């Protein structure tokens, strides 16, 4: 970890609570840390009046190797696709300069009351384009 400070980069050390009986990080923990990294980025979004709610539509992970207890890891969040009402995030997980996992998270913007898809707000869409990979 080089102390890089960017809103789309989150650096952690793998906590013991995330380790399975084989000494690797639990599969579900990759999602939890990827979502925390995405949350870190999301707090920098522009303020939007009547902002929609966002629901996870899809998530997937490709594992390249298991992370171990206390290992430093970097989670880098980028946008891979912006749709009419959805956005796809690509979270790259690296340790020791190597790619260890790739997490995909797709959000859909919905009306808070009806949970029906709505268009992404223009300001949010423009902000998201700055993270297109």
DSSP file (Angstrom, degrees, kcal/mol; ACC not computed):
  #  RESIDUE AA STRUCTURE BP1 BP2  ACC     N-H-->O    O-->H-N    N-H-->O    O-->H-N    TCO  KAPPA ALPHA  PHI   PSI    X-CA   Y-CA   Z-CA
    1    1 A X              0   0    0      0, 0.0    71,-0.0     0, 0.0    10,-0.0   0.000 360.0 360.0 360.0 125.8    0.0    0.0    0.0
    2    2 A X        -     0   0    0      2,-0.0     0, 0.0     0, 0.0     0, 0.0   0.314 360.0-107.3-101.6   8.6    1.5    3.3   -1.1
    3    3 A X        +     0   0    0      1,-0.2     8,-0.0     0, 0.0     2,-0.0   0.670  53.6 175.8  76.6  15.9   -0.9    5.6    0.7
    4    4 A X        -     0   0    0      1,-0.1     2,-0.6     6,-0.0    -1,-0.2  -0.331  16.6-155.8 -56.1 130.9   -2.6    6.6   -2.5
    5    5 A X        +     0   0    0      5,-0.1     2,-0.3     3,-0.0    -1,-0.1  -0.855  35.8 134.9-117.0  95.0   -5.5    8.9   -1.6
    6    6 A X    >   -     0   0    0     -2,-0.6     3,-1.8     3,-0.4    35,-0.0  -0.980  59.4-122.7-134.2 148.0   -8.2    8.9   -4.3
    7    7 A X  T 3  S+     0   0    0     -2,-0.3    36,-0.1     1,-0.3    37,-0.1   0.740 112.4  51.1 -65.9 -19.9  -11.9    8.7   -3.8
    8    8 A X  T 3  S+     0   0    0     33,-0.1    69,-3.0    32,-0.1     2,-0.5   0.338  99.9  76.6 -98.0   9.1  -12.1    5.6   -6.0
    9    9 A X  E <   -A   76   0A   0     -3,-1.8     2,-0.4    67,-0.2    -3,-0.4  -0.976  54.5-178.4-122.0 128.2   -9.3    3.7   -4.2
   10   10 A X  E     -A   75   0A   0     65,-2.5    65,-3.0    -2,-0.5     2,-0.4  -0.992   8.2-162.5-124.9 127.1   -9.7    2.1   -0.8
   11   11 A X  E     +A   74   0A   0     -2,-0.4     2,-0.3    63,-0.2    63,-0.2  -0.919  18.5 161.7-111.7 134.3   -6.7    0.3    0.9
   12   12 A X  E     -A   73   0A   0     61,-2.5    61,-2.9    -2,-0.4     2,-0.4  -0.881  37.6-124.3-138.1 168.8   -7.2   -2.1    3.8
   13   13 A X  E     -A   72   0A   0     -2,-0.3     2,-0.3    59,-0.2    59,-0.2  -0.978  45.1-105.6-111.6 135.6   -5.4   -4.9    5.6
   14   14 A X        -     0   0    0     57,-2.0    56,-3.2    -2,-0.4    57,-0.1  -0.434  37.9-136.0 -67.2 119.7   -7.4   -8.1    5.6
   15   15 A X    >   -     0   0    0     -2,-0.3     3,-1.7    54,-0.2     4,-0.1  -0.406  14.6-119.1 -77.9 153.8   -8.9   -8.6    9.1
   16   16 A X  G >  S+     0   0    0      1,-0.3     3,-2.0     2,-0.2    -1,-0.1   0.835 109.7  68.1 -58.8 -34.2   -8.9  -12.0   10.9
   17   17 A X  G 3  S+     0   0    0      1,-0.3    -1,-0.3     8,-0.0    -3,-0.0   0.728  97.1  55.3 -60.3 -20.6  -12.7  -12.1   10.9
   18   18 A X  G <  S+     0   0    0     -3,-1.7     8,-3.2     7,-0.1     2,-0.4   0.379  86.1 103.5 -93.0   3.6  -12.7  -12.5    7.1
   19   19 A X  B <   -G   25   0B   0     -3,-2.0     6,-0.2     6,-0.3     2,-0.1  -0.714  57.6-149.8 -95.5 135.9  -10.4  -15.5    7.1
   20   20 A X    >   -     0   0    0      4,-3.5     3,-1.9    -2,-0.4    -2,-0.0  -0.280  39.4 -87.1 -92.3-177.6  -11.8  -19.0    6.5
   21   21 A X  T 3  S+     0   0    0      1,-0.3    -1,-0.1     2,-0.1    -2,-0.0   0.602 126.3  58.7 -69.2 -10.1  -10.5  -22.4    7.8
   22   22 A X  T 3  S-     0   0    0      2,-0.2    -1,-0.3     0, 0.0     3,-0.1   0.411 119.1-107.2 -97.0  -0.1   -8.1  -22.6    4.8
   23   23 A X  S <  S+     0   0    0     -3,-1.9    46,-0.5     1,-0.3     2,-0.3   0.537  84.3 111.2  88.6   6.7   -6.4  -19.3    5.6
   24   24 A X  S    S-     0   0    0     44,-0.1    -4,-3.5     1,-0.1    -1,-0.3  -0.720  77.9 -89.1-109.6 162.2   -7.9  -17.3    2.8
   25   25 A X  B     -G   19   0B   0     42,-2.0    -6,-0.3    -2,-0.3    42,-0.1  -0.488  50.6-103.6 -68.7 136.9  -10.5  -14.5    2.8
   26   26 A X    >>  -     0   0    0     -8,-3.2     4,-0.8    -2,-0.2     3,-0.7  -0.278  26.2-122.2 -55.6 143.1  -14.1  -15.8    2.7
   27   27 A X  H >> S+     0   0    0      1,-0.2     3,-1.1     2,-0.2     4,-0.8   0.902 111.9  55.2 -56.0 -43.5  -15.7  -15.3   -0.8
   28   28 A X  H 3> S+     0   0    0      1,-0.3     4,-2.0     2,-0.2    -1,-0.2   0.793  97.0  65.3 -63.4 -27.6  -18.5  -13.1    0.7
   29   29 A X  H <> S+     0   0    0     -3,-0.7     4,-2.6     1,-0.2     5,-0.3   0.807  92.3  61.7 -67.3 -28.2  -15.9  -10.8    2.2
   30   30 A X  H <X S+     0   0    0     -3,-1.1     4,-2.3    -4,-0.8    -1,-0.2   0.925 106.8  45.7 -60.7 -42.8  -14.7   -9.7   -1.2
   31   31 A X  H  X S+     0   0    0     -4,-0.8     4,-2.9    -3,-0.2     5,-0.2   0.922 111.6  51.8 -64.8 -44.3  -18.2   -8.4   -1.9
   32   32 A X  H  X S+     0   0    0     -4,-2.0     4,-1.9     1,-0.2    -2,-0.2   0.922 114.1  42.4 -60.5 -45.0  -18.4   -6.7    1.5
   33   33 A X  H  X S+     0   0    0     -4,-2.6     4,-2.2     2,-0.2    -1,-0.2   0.865 113.7  52.4 -71.5 -35.2  -15.1   -4.9    1.0
   34   34 A X  H  X S+     0   0    0     -4,-2.3     4,-2.3    -5,-0.3    -2,-0.2   0.912 110.5  48.2 -64.9 -41.6  -15.9   -4.1   -2.7
   35   35 A X  H  X S+     0   0    0     -4,-2.9     4,-2.4     2,-0.2    -2,-0.2   0.867 110.0  52.1 -66.9 -35.6  -19.2   -2.5   -1.5
   36   36 A X  H  X S+     0   0    0     -4,-1.9     4,-2.0    -5,-0.2    -2,-0.2   0.901 110.3  48.6 -65.5 -39.9  -17.4   -0.5    1.2
   37   37 A X  H  X S+     0   0    0     -4,-2.2     4,-1.9     2,-0.2    -2,-0.2   0.901 111.7  49.4 -65.1 -40.6  -15.0    0.8   -1.5
   38   38 A X  H  X S+     0   0    0     -4,-2.3     4,-2.9     1,-0.2    -2,-0.2   0.894 109.1  52.5 -64.5 -40.2  -18.0    1.7   -3.7
   39   39 A X  H  X S+     0   0    0     -4,-2.4     4,-1.6     2,-0.2    -1,-0.2   0.880 105.7  54.8 -61.8 -39.0  -19.6    3.4   -0.8
   40   40 A X  H  < S+     0   0    0     -4,-2.0    -1,-0.2     1,-0.2    -2,-0.2   0.915 113.1  42.1 -61.3 -43.2  -16.4    5.4   -0.2
   41   41 A X  H >< S+     0   0    0     -4,-1.9     3,-2.2     1,-0.2    -2,-0.2   0.932 109.3  58.9 -66.0 -45.9  -16.6    6.6   -3.9
   42   42 A X  H >< S+     0   0    0     -4,-2.9     3,-1.9     1,-0.3    -1,-0.2   0.772  91.8  67.4 -60.1 -29.8  -20.3    7.2   -3.8
   43   43 A X  T 3< S+     0   0    0     -4,-1.6    -1,-0.3     1,-0.3    -2,-0.1   0.648  95.6  59.0 -67.7 -11.0  -20.1    9.7   -0.9
   44   44 A X  T <  S+     0   0    0     -3,-2.2    -1,-0.3    -4,-0.2    -2,-0.2   0.374  80.4 118.0 -95.4   2.3  -18.3   12.1   -3.4
   45   45 A X  S <  S-     0   0    0     -3,-1.9    79,-0.1    -4,-0.1     2,-0.1  -0.226  75.0 -93.2 -66.3 159.5  -21.2   12.2   -5.8
   46   46 A X        -     0   0    0     77,-0.2     2,-0.3     1,-0.1    -1,-0.1  -0.383  43.8 -99.2 -71.1 152.7  -22.9   15.5   -6.6
   47   47 A X        -     0   0    0     -3,-0.1     2,-0.4    -2,-0.1    -1,-0.1  -0.570  43.7-169.7 -71.7 132.2  -25.9   16.5   -4.6
   48   48 A X    >   -     0   0    0     -2,-0.3     3,-0.9     4,-0.1     2,-0.2  -0.991  21.5-124.0-129.3 129.7  -29.1   15.8   -6.5
   49   49 A X  T 3  S+     0   0    0     -2,-0.4     3,-0.1     1,-0.3     0, 0.0  -0.499  96.7   6.4 -69.2 139.7  -32.6   16.9   -5.7
   50   50 A X  T 3  S-     0   0    0     -2,-0.2    -1,-0.3     1,-0.2     2,-0.0   0.900  90.4-164.3  53.6  44.8  -35.1   14.0   -5.4
   51   51 A X    <   -     0   0    0     -3,-0.9    -1,-0.2     1,-0.1    61,-0.1  -0.329  14.3-122.4 -60.4 137.0  -32.3   11.5   -5.8
   52   52 A X        -     0   0    0     67,-0.1     2,-0.2    -3,-0.1    59,-0.2  -0.256  24.4-106.2 -72.0 167.7  -33.5    8.0   -6.6
   53   53 A X  E     -B  110   0A   0     57,-2.4    57,-2.9     2,-0.0     2,-0.5  -0.584  31.1-137.4 -85.0 158.8  -32.7    5.0   -4.5
   54   54 A X  E     -B  109   0A   0     55,-0.2     2,-0.4    -2,-0.2    55,-0.2  -0.984  18.3-171.5-124.9 129.2  -30.2    2.5   -5.9
   55   55 A X  E     -B  108   0A   0     53,-2.3    53,-2.3    -2,-0.5     2,-0.5  -0.898  30.9-109.8-117.7 146.4  -30.6   -1.2   -5.7
   56   56 A X  E     +B  107   0A   0     -2,-0.4    51,-0.3    51,-0.2     3,-0.1  -0.629  34.2 175.5 -73.6 124.8  -28.1   -4.0   -6.6
   57   57 A X  E     -     0   0A   0     49,-3.5     2,-0.3    -2,-0.5    -1,-0.2   0.753  66.2  -1.5 -97.1 -33.7  -29.3   -5.7   -9.7
   58   58 A X  E     -B  106   0A   0     48,-1.3    48,-3.0     2,-0.0    -1,-0.4  -0.993  56.1-176.6-156.7 148.1  -26.3   -8.0  -10.2
   59   59 A X  E     +B  105   0A   0     -2,-0.3     2,-0.3    46,-0.2    46,-0.2  -0.985  10.0 167.4-147.2 146.8  -23.0   -8.8   -8.6
   60   60 A X  E     -B  104   0A   0     44,-2.1    44,-3.0    -2,-0.3     2,-0.4  -0.982  14.1-156.7-153.0 156.7  -20.3  -11.3   -9.7
   61   61 A X  E     -B  103   0A   0     -2,-0.3     2,-0.5    42,-0.2    42,-0.2  -0.997   7.6-157.7-143.3 136.4  -16.7  -12.0   -8.7
   62   62 A X  E     -B  102   0A   0     40,-2.5    40,-2.1    -2,-0.4     2,-0.5  -0.968  20.3-151.9-108.9 122.5  -13.8  -13.6  -10.5
   63   63 A X  E     +B  101   0A   0     -2,-0.5    38,-0.2    38,-0.2     3,-0.1  -0.822  23.1 171.7 -99.1 130.3  -11.2  -14.9   -8.0
   64   64 A X  S    S-     0   0    0     36,-3.3     2,-0.3    -2,-0.5    37,-0.2   0.745  72.1 -16.3-104.4 -35.5   -7.5  -15.1   -9.1
   65   65 A X  S    S-     0   0    0     35,-1.6    -1,-0.5     0, 0.0     2,-0.2  -0.956  75.3 -95.5-163.7 156.3   -6.0  -16.0   -5.7
   66   66 A X        -     0   0    0     -2,-0.3     2,-0.2    -3,-0.1   -40,-0.1  -0.533  30.6-132.1 -80.4 138.4   -7.0  -15.9   -2.1
   67   67 A X        -     0   0    0     -2,-0.2   -42,-2.0   -42,-0.1     2,-0.3  -0.580  25.3-143.9 -80.9 152.2   -6.1  -13.0    0.2
   68   68 A X    >   -     0   0    0    -44,-0.2     3,-2.1    -2,-0.2   -54,-0.3  -0.747  31.2 -67.7-118.4 164.1   -4.6  -13.8    3.6
   69   69 A X  T 3  S+     0   0    0    -46,-0.5   -54,-0.2     1,-0.3    -1,-0.1  -0.197 116.9   2.2 -51.0 132.8   -4.9  -12.4    7.1
   70   70 A X  T 3  S+     0   0    0    -56,-3.2     2,-0.3     1,-0.2    -1,-0.3   0.483  91.3 145.0  68.4   6.9   -3.2   -9.0    7.5
   71   71 A X    <   -     0   0    0     -3,-2.1   -57,-2.0   -57,-0.1    -1,-0.2  -0.576  53.7-119.1 -74.0 133.0   -2.3   -8.8    3.8
   72   72 A X  E     -A   13   0A   0     -2,-0.3     2,-0.3   -59,-0.2    24,-0.3  -0.538  38.0-177.3 -71.2 137.1   -2.6   -5.2    2.4
   73   73 A X  E     -A   12   0A   0    -61,-2.9   -61,-2.5    -2,-0.2     2,-0.5  -0.988  18.7-147.8-138.3 146.9   -5.1   -5.0   -0.4
   74   74 A X  E     -AC  11  94A   0     20,-2.9    20,-2.6    -2,-0.3     2,-0.6  -0.966   6.0-162.6-117.9 128.0   -6.2   -2.2   -2.7
   75   75 A X  E     -AC  10  93A   0    -65,-3.0   -65,-2.5    -2,-0.5     2,-0.5  -0.949   9.3-170.8-110.3 114.0   -9.8   -1.9   -4.0
   76   76 A X  E     -AC   9  92A   0     16,-2.6    16,-2.8    -2,-0.6     2,-0.5  -0.932   7.1-155.3-111.6 122.0  -10.1    0.4   -7.0
   77   77 A X  E     + C   0  91A   0    -69,-3.0     2,-0.3    -2,-0.5    14,-0.2  -0.834  20.3 163.8-100.8 126.9  -13.6    1.3   -8.2
   78   78 A X  E     - C   0  90A   0     12,-2.3    12,-2.9    -2,-0.5     2,-0.5  -0.889  38.4-112.2-130.5 165.9  -14.3    2.3  -11.8
   79   79 A X  E     +dC 132  89A   0     52,-3.0    54,-2.6    -2,-0.3    10,-0.3  -0.879  27.1 179.2 -99.3 127.6  -17.4    2.5  -13.9
   80   80 A X  E     +     0   0A   0      8,-2.8     2,-0.3    -2,-0.5     9,-0.2   0.704  68.0   6.1-100.0 -23.7  -17.6    0.0  -16.7
   81   81 A X  E     - C   0  88A   0      7,-1.3     7,-3.0     2,-0.0     2,-0.5  -0.964  53.1-157.1-160.2 141.0  -21.0    1.0  -18.2
   82   82 A X  E     + C   0  87A   0     -2,-0.3     5,-0.2     5,-0.2     2,-0.1  -0.982  22.1 179.7-120.2 119.7  -23.6    3.6  -17.8
   83   83 A X        -     0   0    0      3,-3.1    37,-0.2    -2,-0.5    -2,-0.0  -0.292  47.0 -84.4-102.5-169.0  -27.1    2.7  -18.9
   84   84 A X  S    S-     0   0    0      1,-0.2    36,-2.4    -2,-0.1     3,-0.0   0.925 123.5  -0.4 -65.5 -45.5  -30.4    4.7  -18.9
   85   85 A X  S    S+     0   0    0     34,-0.3    24,-3.6    22,-0.0     2,-0.3   0.285 126.5  67.6-125.6   6.9  -31.3    3.7  -15.3
   86   86 A X  E     - E   0 108A   0     22,-0.3    -3,-3.1    34,-0.1     2,-0.4  -0.872  53.0-161.3-130.5 161.2  -28.3    1.5  -14.4
   87   87 A X  E     -CE  82 107A   0     20,-2.3    20,-2.8    -2,-0.3     2,-0.5  -0.995  11.3-148.2-141.0 135.4  -24.6    1.8  -13.7
   88   88 A X  E     -CE  81 106A   0     -7,-3.0    -8,-2.8    -2,-0.4    -7,-1.3  -0.910  12.9-160.2-106.8 126.1  -22.0   -1.1  -13.7
   89   89 A X  E     -CE  79 105A   0     16,-3.4    16,-2.2    -2,-0.5     2,-0.5  -0.861   4.9-155.8-105.6 139.1  -19.1   -0.8  -11.4
   90   90 A X  E     -CE  78 104A   0    -12,-2.9   -12,-2.3    -2,-0.4     2,-0.6  -0.969   8.8-164.5-113.4 118.3  -15.8   -2.7  -11.8
   91   91 A X  E     -CE  77 103A   0     12,-3.4    12,-2.8    -2,-0.5     2,-0.5  -0.915   4.1-158.3-108.2 116.7  -13.9   -3.2   -8.6
   92   92 A X  E     -CE  76 102A   0    -16,-2.8   -16,-2.6    -2,-0.6     2,-0.6  -0.827   4.6-158.6 -95.9 125.5  -10.3   -4.3   -9.1
   93   93 A X  E     +CE  75 101A   0      8,-2.8     7,-3.1    -2,-0.5     8,-1.5  -0.924  16.8 176.0-109.4 121.9   -8.7   -6.0   -6.1
   94   94 A X  E     +CE  74  99A   0    -20,-2.6   -20,-2.9    -2,-0.6     2,-0.3  -0.927  13.9 178.8-127.3 150.1   -4.9   -6.0   -5.9
   95   95 A X  E >  S+ E   0  98A   0      3,-2.3     3,-1.9    -2,-0.3   -22,-0.1  -0.970  75.9   0.1-147.1 133.3   -2.3   -7.2   -3.5
   96   96 A X  T 3  S-     0   0    0     -2,-0.3     3,-0.1   -24,-0.3   -23,-0.1   0.821 130.0 -59.0  58.8  31.6    1.4   -7.0   -3.9
   97   97 A X  T 3  S+     0   0    0      1,-0.2     2,-0.3     0, 0.0    -1,-0.3   0.546 115.4 113.0  76.3   6.4    1.0   -5.4   -7.3
   98   98 A X  E <  S- E   0  95A   0     -3,-1.9    -3,-2.3     0, 0.0     2,-0.5  -0.871  73.4-114.3-114.0 146.2   -1.0   -8.5   -8.5
   99   99 A X  E     + E   0  94A   0     -2,-0.3    -5,-0.2    -5,-0.2     3,-0.1  -0.648  37.6 168.5 -73.0 124.2   -4.7   -8.7   -9.5
  100  100 A X  E     -     0   0A   0     -7,-3.1   -36,-3.3    -2,-0.5   -35,-1.6   0.661  60.7  -1.2-111.9 -24.3   -6.4  -11.0   -7.0
  101  101 A X  E     -BE  63  93A   0     -8,-1.5    -8,-2.8   -38,-0.2     2,-0.4  -0.984  50.0-148.4-162.5 155.8  -10.1  -10.5   -7.8
  102  102 A X  E     -BE  62  92A   0    -40,-2.1   -40,-2.5    -2,-0.3     2,-0.5  -0.984  18.7-167.1-130.3 119.8  -12.5   -8.6  -10.0
  103  103 A X  E     -BE  61  91A   0    -12,-2.8   -12,-3.4    -2,-0.4     2,-0.5  -0.905   4.1-161.1-111.4 132.8  -15.9   -7.7   -8.6
  104  104 A X  E     -BE  60  90A   0    -44,-3.0   -44,-2.1    -2,-0.5     2,-0.4  -0.948   9.7-179.8-111.1 131.6  -18.8   -6.5  -10.8
  105  105 A X  E     -BE  59  89A   0    -16,-2.2   -16,-3.4    -2,-0.5     2,-0.5  -0.992   7.8-164.3-131.7 124.3  -21.7   -4.6   -9.1
  106  106 A X  E     -BE  58  88A   0    -48,-3.0   -49,-3.5    -2,-0.4   -48,-1.3  -0.940   6.7-168.5-112.0 124.6  -24.6   -3.3  -11.1
  107  107 A X  E     -BE  56  87A   0    -20,-2.8   -20,-2.3    -2,-0.5     2,-0.4  -0.824   6.3-156.3-106.8 148.8  -26.9   -0.8   -9.6
  108  108 A X  E     -BE  55  86A   0    -53,-2.3   -53,-2.3    -2,-0.3     2,-0.4  -0.992  18.3-128.2-123.0 136.0  -30.3    0.3  -10.9
  109  109 A X  E     +B   54   0A   0    -24,-3.6     9,-2.2    -2,-0.4     2,-0.3  -0.669  35.8 180.0 -80.2 131.7  -31.9    3.7  -10.0
  110  110 A X  E     -BF  53 117A   0    -57,-2.9   -57,-2.4    -2,-0.4     2,-0.3  -0.948  37.3-100.3-134.2 153.9  -35.4    3.3   -8.8
  111  111 A X     >  -     0   0    0      5,-2.6     4,-2.7    -2,-0.3     5,-0.2  -0.586  36.4-133.5 -66.4 128.4  -38.2    5.5   -7.5
  112  112 A X  T  4 S+     0   0    0     -2,-0.3    -1,-0.1     1,-0.2   -60,-0.0   0.838 100.1  40.9 -58.7 -36.2  -38.1    5.2   -3.7
  113  113 A X  T  4 S+     0   0    0      1,-0.1    -1,-0.2     3,-0.1    -2,-0.0   0.902 128.6  25.5 -81.3 -41.8  -41.8    4.7   -3.3
  114  114 A X  T  4 S-     0   0    0      2,-0.1    -2,-0.2     3,-0.0    -1,-0.1   0.627  87.9-136.6 -99.7 -15.2  -42.6    2.3   -6.2
  115  115 A X     <  +     0   0    0     -4,-2.7     2,-0.3     1,-0.2    -3,-0.1   0.757  55.8 143.2  58.9  26.6  -39.2    0.7   -6.8
  116  116 A X        -     0   0    0     -5,-0.2    -5,-2.6     1,-0.1    -1,-0.2  -0.767  60.4 -95.6 -92.8 141.3  -39.7    1.1  -10.5
  117  117 A X  B     -F  110   0A   0     -2,-0.3     2,-0.3    -7,-0.2    -7,-0.3  -0.242  45.4-176.3 -57.6 141.9  -36.6    2.0  -12.6
  118  118 A X        -     0   0    0     -9,-2.2    -9,-0.3   -33,-0.2     3,-0.1  -0.924  34.3 -85.0-133.1 158.7  -36.0    5.7  -13.3
  119  119 A X        -     0   0    0     -2,-0.3   -34,-0.3     1,-0.1     2,-0.1  -0.305  48.9-102.7 -63.1 147.2  -33.4    7.5  -15.4
  120  120 A X        -     0   0    0    -36,-2.4    -1,-0.1   -37,-0.2   -34,-0.1  -0.486  46.8-100.5 -63.3 138.2  -30.1    8.3  -13.7
  121  121 A X     >  -     0   0    0     -2,-0.1     4,-2.8     1,-0.1     5,-0.2  -0.337  27.7-122.5 -60.3 145.1  -29.9   12.0  -12.8
  122  122 A X  H  > S+     0   0    0      1,-0.2     4,-2.8     2,-0.2     5,-0.2   0.909 111.1  50.1 -57.2 -46.4  -27.9   14.1  -15.3
  123  123 A X  H  > S+     0   0    0      1,-0.2     4,-2.1     2,-0.2    -1,-0.2   0.896 112.7  46.9 -62.2 -40.0  -25.5   15.3  -12.6
  124  124 A X  H  > S+     0   0    0      2,-0.2     4,-2.8     1,-0.2    -1,-0.2   0.922 111.6  51.3 -66.7 -44.2  -24.9   11.8  -11.4
  125  125 A X  H  X S+     0   0    0     -4,-2.8     4,-1.7     1,-0.2    -2,-0.2   0.926 111.1  47.9 -58.2 -46.8  -24.4   10.5  -14.9
  126  126 A X  H  X S+     0   0    0     -4,-2.8     4,-0.6     1,-0.2    -1,-0.2   0.900 112.7  48.5 -63.2 -40.9  -21.9   13.2  -15.7
  127  127 A X  H >< S+     0   0    0     -4,-2.1     3,-1.3     1,-0.2     4,-0.2   0.915 108.5  54.4 -64.5 -43.4  -20.0   12.5  -12.5
  128  128 A X  H >< S+     0   0    0     -4,-2.8     3,-2.2     1,-0.3    -1,-0.2   0.839  96.4  66.3 -60.5 -33.8  -19.9    8.8  -13.2
  129  129 A X  H >< S+     0   0    0     -4,-1.7     3,-1.3     1,-0.3    -1,-0.3   0.773  88.7  67.1 -62.0 -23.8  -18.4    9.4  -16.6
  130  130 A X  T << S+     0   0    0     -3,-1.3    -1,-0.3    -4,-0.6    -2,-0.2   0.652 103.1  46.5 -70.7 -11.8  -15.2   10.6  -14.9
  131  131 A X  T <  S+     0   0    0     -3,-2.2   -52,-3.0    -4,-0.2    -1,-0.2   0.249  78.6 133.7-111.6  10.5  -14.7    7.1  -13.6
  132  132 A X  B <    d   79   0A   0     -3,-1.3   -52,-0.2   -54,-0.2   -43,-0.0  -0.420 360.0 360.0 -63.2 131.2  -15.3    5.2  -16.9
  133  133 A X              0   0    0    -54,-2.6    -1,-0.2    -2,-0.2   -53,-0.1   0.442 360.0 360.0 -91.7 360.0  -12.6    2.6  -17.4
